[in-house]
Amino acid sequence: MNSAQTIESFLNVLWLEFGLSNNTLSAYGSDLKLFAKWLKDKDITAVDETTIKSFLAARQQQGITSRSSARIVSCLRRFYGYLLREGKISIDPTQLIDAPQLGRTLPDSLSETDVELLLNAPEITDKLGFRDRTMLEMLYATGLRVSELVELKFGQINFRQGCVRIVGKGDKERLVPVGEEAMDWAERYLNTARQAILGNRQSDYLFVTSRGTCMTRQAFWHVIKRYAALAGIDKHLSPHTLRHAFATHLLNHGADLRVVQLLLGHSDLSTTQIYTHIAQQRLKLLHTQHHPRG
């Protein structure tokens, strides 16, 4: 079995046994293929600790971030752990390799005023603008991941109960409530703009393009950036910006952390706890602005 076949077999195991997301599998696949290419003619199953450290050093010299370096280490650990379990190697070359230390970074978010400006940016007299407004409303109302939003199918939304059914990372299913305003936008979109966009075509996806397919994550990310520019929002945005705003604003208004964890689909509460730091920053700012001795 050559390196490409070994990598493919490993990725299949990750998908079947661990249910990793397509994004993670794609990133791991890219990392391993890059490693195999860097090795040139050397067998990927016959490397040692020094070889892996040299590869990591070469990638760092090329300017990759600490987070990307940590992902590569995680990928290689899983890969060689898999080879060890399968009996293809006798020693794991990654066992003494440490991942780079990552600082605790706070996700970028938007104020409630910024969100209103962003939501009002699309031109809703245009069918695509109406779709975009509905997508932004749905994203802010539910805190979905962008991939979950663009791949949302008509059968996943329950208008009577006001919720969407999401199958997230690790094939974990969760029900997420949708606010009345976002649900109203979704109903009006279905009755007007969606059919106008589709024409005579049929699609299972809720949010469709003029080709009758769902939008890609990358395309929707460009949509958000375009509307942020129109709204005059001069902040660093990410594809998760409205998801972060959803969580932060819930906590600012008194939501329980575990409830936010369930809504976001986090398996570990520690992942959600980062939003408490944002809420605390908000409280400190309010105290400074409004307390007589702030």
C-alpha positions as CSV (number, residue, x, y, z in Angstrom):
1,M,0.0,0.0,0.0
2,N,1.5,3.4,-1.1
3,S,1.4,6.6,0.9
4,A,-1.7,7.9,-0.9
5,Q,-3.7,4.7,-0.2
6,T,-2.5,4.7,3.5
7,I,-3.7,8.2,3.9
8,E,-7.1,7.5,2.3
9,S,-7.6,4.4,4.5
10,F,-6.8,6.5,7.6
11,L,-9.3,9.2,6.6
12,N,-12.0,6.6,6.0
13,V,-11.5,5.3,9.5
14,L,-11.8,8.8,11.0
15,W,-15.0,9.3,9.1
16,L,-16.6,5.9,9.9
17,E,-15.4,5.5,13.5
18,F,-15.2,9.1,14.8
19,G,-17.6,11.0,12.6
20,L,-15.3,13.9,12.1
21,S,-16.7,16.8,10.1
22,N,-15.9,17.2,6.4
23,N,-13.9,20.3,7.1
24,T,-11.6,18.5,9.6
25,L,-11.2,15.5,7.3
26,S,-10.3,17.9,4.4
27,A,-7.7,19.7,6.6
28,Y,-6.2,16.4,7.8
29,G,-6.0,15.1,4.2
30,S,-4.3,18.3,3.0
31,D,-1.8,18.1,5.9
32,L,-0.9,14.5,5.2
33,K,-0.6,14.9,1.5
34,L,1.7,17.9,2.0
35,F,3.8,15.8,4.4
36,A,4.0,13.0,1.9
37,K,5.0,15.4,-0.9
38,W,7.7,16.9,1.4
39,L,9.0,13.4,2.1
40,K,9.5,13.0,-1.6
41,D,10.4,9.3,-2.2
42,K,10.5,8.3,1.5
43,D,7.7,6.0,2.7
44,I,5.3,7.9,5.1
45,T,5.2,4.8,7.3
46,A,9.0,4.8,7.8
47,V,9.7,8.2,9.3
48,D,11.2,9.0,12.7
49,E,10.8,11.8,15.2
50,T,13.6,13.9,13.7
51,T,12.0,13.8,10.2
52,I,8.6,15.0,11.6
53,K,10.3,17.8,13.6
54,S,12.1,18.9,10.4
55,F,8.8,19.1,8.5
56,L,7.2,21.1,11.3
57,A,10.2,23.5,11.3
58,A,10.0,23.9,7.5
59,R,6.3,24.7,7.7
60,Q,6.9,27.3,10.5
61,Q,9.6,28.9,8.3
62,Q,6.9,29.3,5.6
63,G,4.9,31.4,8.1
64,I,2.1,29.1,9.2
65,T,0.3,30.1,12.5
66,S,0.7,28.3,15.8
67,R,-2.8,27.1,15.5
68,S,-2.1,25.5,12.1
69,S,1.0,23.9,13.5
70,A,-1.0,22.5,16.4
71,R,-3.5,21.0,13.9
72,I,-0.7,19.3,12.0
73,V,0.7,17.8,15.1
74,S,-2.8,16.5,16.1
75,C,-3.2,15.1,12.6
76,L,0.1,13.3,12.6
77,R,-0.5,11.9,16.1
78,R,-3.8,10.4,15.0
79,F,-2.2,9.1,11.8
80,Y,0.7,7.3,13.4
81,G,-1.5,6.2,16.3
82,Y,-3.7,4.5,13.7
83,L,-0.6,2.9,11.9
84,L,0.6,1.6,15.3
85,R,-2.8,0.0,16.1
86,E,-2.9,-1.5,12.6
87,G,0.5,-3.1,13.1
88,K,2.0,-1.1,10.2
89,I,4.7,0.5,12.5
90,S,6.2,-0.7,15.8
91,I,7.1,2.8,17.2
92,D,5.0,5.9,17.1
93,P,7.4,8.7,16.0
94,T,5.1,11.5,17.3
95,Q,5.0,10.3,21.0
96,L,7.6,12.8,22.1
97,I,6.5,15.7,19.9
98,D,4.7,18.5,21.7
99,A,2.2,20.7,20.1
100,P,2.8,24.5,20.2
101,Q,1.2,26.3,23.1
102,L,-1.8,28.3,22.0
103,G,-2.9,31.4,23.8
104,R,-6.5,31.7,24.8
105,T,-8.0,33.9,22.1
106,L,-11.4,35.5,22.4
107,P,-13.6,35.2,19.3
108,D,-14.5,38.4,17.5
109,S,-18.0,39.5,18.0
110,L,-20.4,42.3,17.1
111,S,-22.4,44.6,19.3
112,E,-26.2,44.5,19.1
113,T,-26.1,47.8,17.2
114,D,-23.6,46.3,14.7
115,V,-25.8,43.2,14.2
116,E,-28.8,45.5,13.4
117,L,-26.8,47.4,10.9
118,L,-25.6,44.1,9.3
119,L,-29.1,42.6,9.2
120,N,-30.5,45.7,7.5
121,A,-27.8,45.9,4.8
122,P,-29.3,43.5,2.2
123,E,-31.7,45.0,-0.4
124,I,-34.8,43.0,0.3
125,T,-36.6,44.1,-2.8
126,D,-34.1,41.9,-4.7
127,K,-34.8,38.1,-4.5
128,L,-31.2,37.3,-3.7
129,G,-31.0,40.2,-1.2
130,F,-34.2,38.8,0.5
131,R,-32.5,35.4,0.7
132,D,-29.4,36.9,2.2
133,R,-31.4,38.9,4.8
134,T,-33.2,35.6,5.8
135,M,-29.9,33.8,6.1
136,L,-28.4,36.5,8.3
137,E,-31.6,36.5,10.5
138,M,-31.5,32.7,10.8
139,L,-27.8,32.7,11.6
140,Y,-28.1,35.3,14.3
141,A,-31.3,33.7,15.7
142,T,-29.9,30.2,16.0
143,G,-26.1,30.4,16.3
144,L,-25.6,27.7,13.7
145,R,-22.2,27.1,12.2
146,V,-22.0,28.5,8.6
147,S,-21.7,25.0,7.2
148,E,-24.9,24.0,9.0
149,L,-26.8,27.0,7.7
150,V,-25.8,26.7,4.0
151,E,-26.5,23.0,4.1
152,L,-29.9,23.4,5.9
153,K,-32.6,21.4,4.1
154,F,-36.3,22.2,3.9
155,G,-37.2,19.1,5.9
156,Q,-35.0,20.2,8.9
157,I,-37.1,23.3,9.7
158,N,-40.4,22.9,11.7
159,F,-42.5,26.0,11.3
160,R,-45.2,24.8,13.7
161,Q,-42.8,24.2,16.6
162,G,-40.4,27.0,15.6
163,C,-37.2,25.1,15.5
164,V,-34.6,23.5,13.3
165,R,-33.1,20.0,13.5
166,I,-29.3,20.0,13.1
167,V,-26.9,17.1,12.8
168,G,-23.6,18.7,13.8
169,K,-20.0,17.6,14.4
170,G,-19.7,13.9,15.3
171,D,-23.2,13.3,13.8
172,K,-24.7,14.7,17.0
173,E,-28.3,15.9,16.6
174,R,-29.7,18.9,18.3
175,L,-32.9,20.9,18.1
176,V,-32.4,24.7,18.0
177,P,-35.3,27.1,18.6
178,V,-35.8,29.9,16.1
179,G,-37.1,33.2,17.2
180,E,-40.4,34.6,15.8
181,E,-38.8,37.3,13.7
182,A,-36.3,34.9,12.0
183,M,-39.1,32.4,11.5
184,D,-41.3,35.1,9.9
185,W,-38.4,35.9,7.5
186,A,-38.0,32.2,6.6
187,E,-41.8,31.8,5.8
188,R,-41.9,34.9,3.7
189,Y,-38.7,33.8,1.9
190,L,-40.2,30.4,1.1
191,N,-43.4,32.0,-0.2
192,T,-41.6,34.5,-2.4
193,A,-37.9,34.8,-3.1
194,R,-37.0,31.1,-2.9
195,Q,-39.3,30.1,-5.7
196,A,-38.3,33.1,-7.7
197,I,-34.6,32.1,-7.4
198,L,-35.3,28.4,-8.3
199,G,-37.6,29.1,-11.2
200,N,-38.7,25.7,-12.6
201,R,-35.9,23.8,-10.7
202,Q,-36.4,21.8,-7.5
203,S,-34.1,21.6,-4.5
204,D,-34.1,20.1,-1.0
205,Y,-32.0,23.0,0.3
206,L,-33.7,25.8,2.1
207,F,-31.3,28.5,0.9
208,V,-30.6,28.2,-2.8
209,T,-28.5,29.8,-5.5
210,S,-29.6,30.8,-9.0
211,R,-28.2,27.4,-10.0
212,G,-30.6,25.6,-7.7
213,T,-27.8,24.4,-5.4
214,C,-26.9,25.4,-1.9
215,M,-24.4,28.1,-1.3
216,T,-20.8,27.2,-0.3
217,R,-19.4,28.3,3.1
218,Q,-16.8,30.4,1.2
219,A,-19.5,32.2,-0.9
220,F,-21.6,33.0,2.2
221,W,-18.5,34.3,4.0
222,H,-18.0,36.8,1.1
223,V,-21.7,37.7,1.4
224,I,-21.2,38.6,5.1
225,K,-18.1,40.7,4.3
226,R,-19.9,42.5,1.5
227,Y,-22.8,43.5,3.7
228,A,-20.5,44.4,6.6
229,A,-18.8,46.9,4.3
230,L,-22.2,48.3,3.1
231,A,-23.2,48.7,6.8
232,G,-20.0,50.5,7.6
233,I,-18.8,47.9,10.1
234,D,-15.0,48.3,10.3
235,K,-14.1,45.2,12.3
236,H,-12.3,42.0,11.7
237,L,-15.0,39.5,10.8
238,S,-14.9,35.7,10.6
239,P,-17.3,33.1,9.2
240,H,-18.4,32.5,12.8
241,T,-18.9,36.2,13.7
242,L,-22.7,36.0,14.0
243,R,-22.4,32.7,15.9
244,H,-20.2,34.4,18.4
245,A,-22.6,37.4,18.6
246,F,-25.5,34.9,19.2
247,A,-23.7,33.3,22.2
248,T,-22.3,36.6,23.6
249,H,-25.6,38.4,23.5
250,L,-27.5,35.5,25.1
251,L,-25.0,35.5,28.0
252,N,-25.2,39.3,28.3
253,H,-29.0,39.0,28.7
254,G,-28.7,36.4,31.4
255,A,-28.8,33.0,29.6
256,D,-27.4,30.0,31.4
257,L,-24.0,28.8,30.1
258,R,-25.2,25.2,29.7
259,V,-28.1,26.3,27.7
260,V,-25.8,28.2,25.3
261,Q,-23.6,25.1,25.2
262,L,-26.6,23.0,24.0
263,L,-27.7,25.6,21.4
264,L,-24.2,25.8,20.0
265,G,-23.7,22.1,19.9
266,H,-20.5,22.1,21.9
267,S,-19.6,18.7,23.4
268,D,-17.5,20.2,26.1
269,L,-18.6,23.1,28.4
270,S,-15.0,24.5,28.4
271,T,-15.4,25.3,24.7
272,T,-18.5,27.5,25.6
273,Q,-16.8,29.1,28.6
274,I,-14.7,31.3,26.4
275,Y,-17.8,33.4,25.8
276,T,-18.1,34.2,29.5
277,H,-14.9,36.2,29.1
278,I,-16.5,38.3,26.5
279,A,-19.5,38.9,28.7
280,Q,-17.3,39.9,31.6
281,Q,-15.5,42.4,29.3
282,R,-18.9,43.8,28.4
283,L,-19.8,44.2,32.1
284,K,-16.5,45.9,32.8
285,L,-17.1,48.4,30.0
286,L,-20.6,49.1,31.2
287,H,-19.3,49.6,34.7
288,T,-16.6,52.0,33.5
289,Q,-19.0,54.0,31.4
290,H,-21.9,54.3,33.8
291,H,-20.7,53.9,37.4
292,P,-19.9,57.3,39.0
293,R,-16.5,55.9,40.2
294,G,-15.9,53.7,37.2
